[in-house]
Amino acid sequence: MRSSSVAHDQPWNRVGLKRESARRLRFWDRWLCRLPLISVTYLAKFSVPPFGAMGLALSIPLAFAVALFGAIAGRMVFDVRRTFAFVGAFAFIVCVQLLYIDEFSLPSLLLFFVIHLPYVFRLRRPKISSEQVLAYFQQLGLIVGICGLVQYVAQFVLGPTLAFPIENFVPEFLLTSKFNMQATLEYGSEIVRTNGVFMIEPSMFSQLTAVCILLELTSRRRLWYLAIMGVAILVSYSGTGLMLLAVCLLIDSIARRRWGLLLGGLLAGAVVLALATLQSDGIFSQILKRSGEFSSGGSSGSMRFVGGFYMFDQFLWNEPVRAFLGMGAGSFAEYGLRATVPVAEMILFKTVFEFGILGALAYWSFIGYCIATSTGVPAARIPILATILLGGLYTPFGHCLAFGVLLWPSRESHTGPVQLHPARA
């Protein structure tokens, strides 16, 4: 009787152990995907000395550490095809630096390696779905969006010092420098553009809200969610988010033949333009004014999207070898100081200038391959690629969104249904 009782207990024990093991794996998988997203939202402004003074956020080493920890713990593995693509692109860029470039920055190459190595990882037999990760990201974006709305109102009630607590109360050595975290609407204005409290600057806040709007339009389509995020993107007074939203809506509408959505977007744009024309000093008129920055040298829009072309003409195109092979890793900052037109280190300009046309092709082939072949939610591919294009080479925002939403929660090894509701993921 005793041996029979033990025999009957063993199957139940095995089932209990399997459930406990699955629960633990779900826990680790959730947080492995969440940490990159948290690092570029709630922790976006933070850094550690001496990297903060260099403009390097905490999220860069954090994403790298999370990927390595996941691999050591056995929850993450190398994606073979992405690994080969990374090795090919990185090896080509390094060989060019060693063989043809007289002077290049080794720390810049090491930083390039650190921020892009997480691209080659994915979860091993994930116990969570991409939809669950996306639900968490949408929730995270909503919280930051609401914080942005509260922050915008609070600056008129409590003053900008209390409305922007991280900038004014956290020690400077713990923050990431070289970003315009507390940016006024225009010269002489007392209105500060909202950054959602946590985002590193208003442009990143606007991009986050734009991505959330785009993903909501392709999933639940909750009107209250779209309304909150729509107002949030407006109070950022940033053109990058609106640009991302407009371009991605256009591409998605044409690709999927969603003519109603396209028509709605065009009507919304027409209404915004009409209100901007009628108002002399409102939100829409200020956004329209910022659209004119492209032709104003030294403005944010000109530095980000125009100055690089003048820099190419000044230093790159007159030397064909340099045009194809680049000026060397880390050279953009030095030449940018000598440029006749002020320029920002946008990723497209930096990759072409430092790695040349051939190196930039190798780099963007790698990034494009990773995004195109990702098994995450397909609707997130173009918006997240757009955030990478709108940032700097070492700006972690777009990269970490790719890790947490598209690349790590892979479906390739998923062996069964997930017993977890998306809202609780």
C-alpha positions in Angstrom: 0.0 0.0 0.0 2.8 2.4 0.8 4.6 1.8 -2.5 1.3 2.2 -4.4 0.7 5.6 -2.7 4.1 6.9 -3.7 3.6 5.7 -7.3 0.3 7.6 -7.4 1.9 10.8 -5.9 4.7 10.9 -8.4 2.7 12.1 -11.5 1.1 14.9 -9.5 4.5 16.0 -8.2 5.9 16.0 -11.7 2.9 18.1 -12.9 3.4 20.5 -10.0 7.1 20.9 -10.7 6.4 21.5 -14.4 3.9 24.2 -13.6 6.3 25.9 -11.2 9.1 25.7 -13.7 6.8 27.2 -16.4 5.8 30.0 -14.0 9.4 30.9 -13.3 10.3 30.9 -17.0 7.4 33.2 -17.8 8.6 35.5 -15.0 12.1 35.7 -16.5 10.9 36.0 -20.1 8.6 38.9 -19.1 11.4 40.8 -17.4 14.0 40.1 -20.0 11.8 41.8 -22.6 10.6 44.6 -20.2 13.9 45.8 -19.0 15.1 47.3 -22.4 11.7 49.1 -22.6 11.9 50.4 -19.0 15.5 51.6 -19.6 14.5 54.0 -22.4 11.3 55.3 -20.7 11.4 55.4 -16.9 15.2 55.3 -16.7 15.9 57.2 -19.9 17.5 60.3 -18.3 19.8 58.4 -16.0 23.4 57.5 -16.4 26.5 56.8 -14.3 29.8 58.7 -14.1 31.7 59.3 -16.3 29.4 58.2 -19.1 26.7 60.7 -18.3 29.0 63.6 -19.3 29.7 61.8 -22.6 26.0 61.7 -23.4 25.7 57.9 -22.9 22.5 56.8 -21.1 22.3 54.0 -18.6 20.1 52.0 -21.1 23.1 51.2 -23.3 25.1 49.1 -20.8 21.8 47.8 -19.3 20.5 46.3 -22.5 23.9 44.7 -23.1 24.0 43.3 -19.6 20.4 42.0 -19.8 21.3 40.1 -23.1 24.4 38.6 -21.5 22.5 37.7 -18.3 19.8 36.0 -20.3 22.3 34.0 -22.3 24.2 32.9 -19.2 20.9 32.0 -17.5 20.0 29.9 -20.5 16.9 31.9 -21.4 18.4 33.6 -24.4 20.3 32.2 -27.4 22.1 33.5 -30.5 19.9 33.8 -33.5 22.1 32.2 -36.1 21.2 34.2 -39.1 21.2 37.6 -37.3 24.6 36.6 -35.8 26.1 36.0 -39.2 24.7 39.3 -40.5 26.2 41.1 -37.5 29.6 39.5 -37.8 29.6 40.3 -41.5 28.7 44.0 -41.1 30.9 44.5 -38.1 33.9 42.7 -39.6 33.7 44.8 -42.8 33.6 48.0 -40.9 36.5 47.0 -38.6 38.6 45.8 -41.5 38.1 49.1 -43.3 39.1 51.0 -40.2 42.3 48.9 -39.7 43.4 48.8 -43.4 42.4 52.2 -44.9 41.6 54.7 -42.2 44.6 56.6 -40.7 43.0 57.6 -37.4 39.8 56.2 -35.9 38.4 55.9 -32.3 38.7 52.5 -30.8 36.2 53.4 -28.0 33.7 54.4 -30.6 34.0 51.0 -32.3 33.7 49.3 -28.9 30.5 51.3 -28.1 29.2 50.3 -31.6 29.7 46.7 -30.7 28.1 47.0 -27.2 24.9 48.7 -28.4 24.4 46.4 -31.4 25.3 43.0 -30.0 21.9 42.5 -28.4 20.4 42.4 -31.9 21.6 38.9 -32.3 19.9 37.4 -29.3 16.4 36.0 -28.9 14.5 34.1 -26.2 14.8 30.3 -26.0 11.4 28.7 -26.4 9.6 31.8 -25.1 6.9 31.4 -22.5 5.3 34.7 -23.4 3.9 35.9 -26.7 4.8 39.0 -28.7 1.3 40.2 -28.2 1.8 40.1 -24.4 5.0 42.1 -24.7 3.2 44.6 -26.9 0.3 45.0 -24.4 2.9 45.8 -21.7 4.6 48.4 -24.0 1.2 50.0 -24.8 0.5 50.2 -21.1 3.9 51.7 -20.4 3.4 54.3 -23.2 0.0 55.2 -21.7 1.5 55.9 -18.3 4.2 58.1 -19.8 1.7 59.9 -22.0 -0.5 60.7 -19.0 2.5 61.9 -17.1 3.2 64.2 -20.0 -0.2 65.7 -19.9 0.0 66.2 -16.1 3.4 67.7 -16.5 2.2 70.2 -19.1 -0.6 71.5 -16.9 1.6 71.3 -13.7 4.1 73.8 -15.1 1.4 76.5 -15.1 0.1 75.6 -11.6 3.2 74.5 -9.7 5.9 76.0 -11.9 8.4 74.3 -14.2 10.8 73.4 -11.4 8.3 71.0 -9.8 6.8 69.9 -13.1 10.2 68.7 -14.2 11.5 67.0 -11.0 14.2 64.8 -12.5 16.0 67.7 -14.2 15.8 69.9 -11.1 16.2 67.6 -8.1 18.4 64.7 -9.3 22.1 65.3 -9.0 23.6 66.3 -12.4 26.3 63.6 -12.3 23.5 60.9 -12.4 21.9 62.4 -15.5 22.7 62.0 -19.2 24.0 65.2 -20.7 23.9 66.6 -24.3 20.1 66.3 -24.5 17.7 69.2 -24.3 15.5 67.8 -21.5 13.8 71.0 -20.4 13.2 72.8 -23.7 11.2 76.0 -24.0 8.7 76.4 -26.8 10.8 79.1 -28.4 13.3 81.8 -27.6 11.8 84.1 -24.8 8.9 81.7 -24.1 8.0 80.6 -20.6 6.2 77.5 -21.8 8.3 74.3 -21.5 7.7 71.5 -23.9 6.7 68.3 -22.1 8.9 65.3 -22.0 6.6 63.0 -20.2 8.6 63.4 -16.9 10.7 60.4 -17.8 11.7 60.7 -21.5 15.1 62.2 -22.2 13.7 65.1 -24.3 10.4 66.1 -25.9 11.3 64.6 -29.3 11.7 61.1 -27.7 8.4 61.6 -25.9 6.6 62.5 -29.2 8.1 59.5 -30.9 7.0 57.2 -28.1 3.4 58.5 -28.3 3.5 58.2 -32.1 4.5 54.6 -32.0 1.8 53.8 -29.4 -0.8 55.5 -31.6 0.3 53.5 -34.6 0.2 50.2 -32.8 -3.2 51.0 -31.2 -4.6 51.7 -34.7 -3.6 48.2 -35.8 -4.8 46.4 -32.7 -7.5 47.4 -30.1 -8.4 50.8 -31.6 -9.5 52.1 -28.2 -10.8 55.7 -28.8 -10.0 56.9 -25.2 -6.4 55.6 -25.6 -6.0 57.3 -29.0 -7.4 60.5 -27.6 -5.0 60.6 -24.6 -1.9 59.9 -26.7 -3.1 62.3 -29.4 -3.2 65.2 -27.0 0.1 64.1 -25.5 1.9 64.2 -28.8 0.6 67.7 -29.4 1.8 69.1 -26.0 5.4 67.9 -26.8 5.4 70.5 -29.6 7.9 68.2 -31.4 7.8 67.6 -35.2 9.7 64.3 -35.1 6.8 62.4 -33.6 4.2 63.9 -35.9 6.5 63.2 -38.9 6.9 59.6 -37.8 3.1 59.3 -37.3 2.3 60.8 -40.7 4.8 58.8 -42.7 4.0 55.4 -41.1 0.3 56.0 -41.5 0.8 56.8 -45.2 2.9 53.6 -45.7 0.6 51.4 -43.8 -2.6 52.8 -45.5 -1.1 52.3 -49.0 0.4 48.8 -48.2 -2.8 47.5 -46.7 -5.2 49.5 -48.9 -6.8 51.0 -45.9 -8.2 54.0 -47.8 -10.5 55.1 -45.0 -7.6 55.5 -42.6 -5.6 57.4 -45.2 -8.6 59.7 -45.9 -9.0 60.2 -42.1 -5.4 61.1 -41.7 -5.5 63.6 -44.6 -8.6 65.2 -43.1 -7.0 65.4 -39.7 -3.9 67.0 -41.3 -6.1 69.5 -43.1 -7.9 70.4 -39.8 -4.6 70.9 -38.0 -3.3 73.1 -40.8 -6.5 75.2 -40.8 -6.4 75.7 -37.0 -2.7 76.6 -37.3 -3.5 79.2 -39.9 -6.4 80.7 -37.9 -4.6 80.7 -34.5 -1.9 83.3 -33.9 -0.4 81.7 -30.7 -1.8 78.2 -30.1 -0.5 74.6 -30.1 -1.2 74.1 -33.9 0.4 77.4 -34.9 3.5 76.6 -32.8 3.8 73.2 -34.5 3.5 74.9 -37.9 6.2 77.4 -37.0 8.5 74.5 -36.0 8.0 72.9 -39.5 9.9 75.9 -40.9 13.0 75.0 -39.0 14.4 73.0 -41.9 15.4 76.2 -43.7 16.7 77.9 -40.6 20.4 77.1 -40.0 21.2 76.3 -36.4 17.6 75.2 -35.5 16.8 71.7 -34.3 15.2 70.7 -37.6 18.0 72.0 -39.7 20.7 70.4 -37.6 19.0 67.0 -37.6 17.8 66.7 -41.1 19.7 69.3 -43.3 23.1 70.0 -41.8 24.5 66.6 -42.7 24.2 67.2 -46.4 26.2 70.4 -46.2 28.8 68.5 -44.1 29.1 65.8 -46.9 29.7 68.5 -49.5 32.3 70.2 -47.3 34.4 67.2 -46.3 33.3 63.9 -48.0 32.2 64.2 -51.6 35.3 65.9 -52.8 37.4 62.7 -51.9 35.9 59.6 -53.7 37.9 57.1 -51.6 36.7 58.8 -48.4 33.2 58.9 -49.7 33.1 55.1 -50.1 35.2 54.1 -47.0 34.4 56.9 -44.6 36.4 59.3 -42.4 36.8 56.8 -39.5 34.9 55.8 -36.4 34.4 58.7 -34.0 35.3 61.4 -36.6 31.8 62.9 -36.9 32.1 64.9 -33.7 35.4 66.5 -34.6 34.4 67.5 -38.2 31.0 68.6 -36.9 32.7 71.4 -35.0 34.4 72.6 -38.2 31.2 72.4 -40.3 30.0 75.6 -41.8 26.4 74.6 -41.1 25.6 73.3 -37.6 24.8 69.6 -37.6 23.5 66.9 -35.2 24.8 63.4 -35.1 21.8 61.8 -36.7 22.3 58.1 -37.5 22.1 58.4 -41.3 24.7 61.1 -41.5 27.0 59.5 -39.0 27.1 56.1 -40.6 27.8 57.5 -44.0 30.4 60.0 -42.8 32.3 57.6 -40.5 31.9 54.3 -42.4 31.5 55.5 -45.9 28.8 54.5 -48.4 29.9 50.9 -48.3 30.0 50.7 -44.6 26.6 52.4 -44.3 25.2 49.9 -46.8 26.6 47.0 -44.7 25.2 48.5 -41.5 21.7 49.3 -42.8 21.6 45.9 -44.5 22.1 44.3 -41.0 19.5 46.6 -39.3 17.0 46.1 -42.1 17.5 42.3 -42.1 16.9 42.1 -38.3 13.8 44.2 -38.4 12.3 42.6 -41.6 12.9 39.0 -40.3 11.8 39.7 -36.7 9.0 37.4 -35.5 7.4 40.0 -33.2 4.2 41.9 -34.0 4.5 42.8 -37.7 2.8 46.2 -37.3 5.6 47.3 -35.0 8.4 46.9 -37.6 8.1 50.2 -39.6 7.4 52.4 -36.6 10.3 51.1 -34.6 12.6 51.3 -37.7 11.5 54.9 -38.0 12.6 55.6 -34.4 16.0 54.2 -35.2 16.3 56.4 -38.2 15.2 59.5 -36.2 17.9 59.0 -33.5 21.6 58.9 -33.3 23.8 55.9 -33.8 24.3 55.6 -30.1 20.9 56.8 -29.1 19.4 53.8 -27.4 15.7 54.6 -27.8 14.9 52.9 -31.1 17.4 50.1 -30.5 15.9 49.1 -27.2 12.3 49.2 -28.6 13.6 46.8 -31.3 15.0 44.4 -28.6 12.0 44.4 -26.3 9.2 44.4 -28.8 10.5 42.8 -32.0 13.7 40.7 -31.6 13.8 39.1 -28.2 10.2 37.7 -27.9 10.7 35.5 -30.9 8.0 33.1 -32.0 10.4 30.8 -33.8 10.8 28.4 -30.9 7.3 28.8 -29.4 6.0 25.3 -28.8 2.6 25.9 -27.3 -0.1 28.3 -26.3 0.6 30.7 -23.5 -1.7 30.5 -20.5 -1.4 34.1 -19.6 -3.7 37.0 -20.4 -2.1 39.8 -22.4 -3.2 42.4 -19.8 -1.3 40.6 -17.1 1.9 40.0 -19.1 
